[in-house]
């Protein structure tokens, strides 16, 4: 479709599973707080409706933070996570650690269900025009491993994906009975072994028993594919182990080797968790020669990937120039920044794009560009204020699209010297609640305004999961979403369901700004 010569005034296209028609909410709550999800009323768009004479400039599907997770990898740090659990002795000092999720074995199924939703979107939900591309803003992998990256490539290409590593017939995930030990802090879908009490998620928070889930999660999934051009942005979990620690030779050996660290070394306190999960570099794995370990099957496919070339780029999508930043600090820490050469490149790219509409995209949003660490001799790194100031000096920049924070949000940045500015938008992750994607439609309206139209879309997993359909990947995606919606670590606290879901105006909305080229 040639948007350069066509003005769209088509009626809205309601392509399921848009949240305009239906949303999901928690149903009746059990005695320990678990609640399955149920259908709930849809949400209309906040803001004035799009003008019927609007001319569409670009329409993209935004996915972010897939966290395709090799949950059986010995390079993961699950044993640190429970020190931040409710009631743990050091929880007040550590907060949410984030190195373990009960749904982490189901990330491939969720990604396939999200791509199924993309395929079901016959057109952009509001304007009815063809979709231009899928934009994926980083953390496509969870632990920067070669096998996880291969899963991403296979998912986008519509190929079968086998989401396991190590032994072909026996899981080494910490929630499986074949993991080499019993750790009550982790959810065990098959229940406790004889002589052991139920794990904490089950006994304290009402998590369900789902016999056979561990095996079902390892069955190959055939992806529907993206069906559109895919634009991928680098995230911290795509470059750093656990999204935080720079890869070293010993850590490569740990990832591909036959031992998993399962606890703190004698004499260590949980305060070492801060060193392994630092937002600002450097950071380090904290295991020692005396750390307790269990045997796991070795697998060379878990080798961490090496970045190839600069992670920043510019592409034309529809009538819009998309400019992608690589905000990962390669020296460690899970928050972001950009180095001096990249900032200079950005300035030159924006100069070359004068007269164009520009959407900047990155993994980290502006307020998380706080990691300025660089070792001696490395280029200076620039934080959010520098990047934002540069963008606001170029009037053609109308939006900044990011991920990383696992939440729906939007905020306006006013230019200091003119009437305009830019909208900054983040979308929820596919690993935590609410596991949604977003369609963004940018259009010119008569009268000198631009409209950025946002419509949030659920993945194709049904509202209610079933123990009887463990062979159905969409059903497993539904279970993953239910697990995310019942996260015991966020019940009533700062990590509650309200924060990642955002406010109503962060989801389905029409945001406006002055047209910079009028």
PyMOL commands that set and color helices and strands:
alter all, ss='L'
color gray80, all
select helices_A, chain A and resi 3-5+78-84+91-94+104-120+146-157+200-205+213-217+236-238+249-256+270-276+300-302+340-352+366-368+384-393+467-469+473-485+488-490+497-501+504-506
alter helices_A, ss='H'
color red, helices_A
select strands_A, chain A and resi 22-29+35-41+55-63+133-136+160-161+221-222+229-232+259-261+293-295+313-317+320-324+338-339+357-361+381-382+397-402+409-414+421-426+436-445+449-458+509-514
alter strands_A, ss='S'
color yellow, strands_A
deselect
rebuild
show_as cartoon
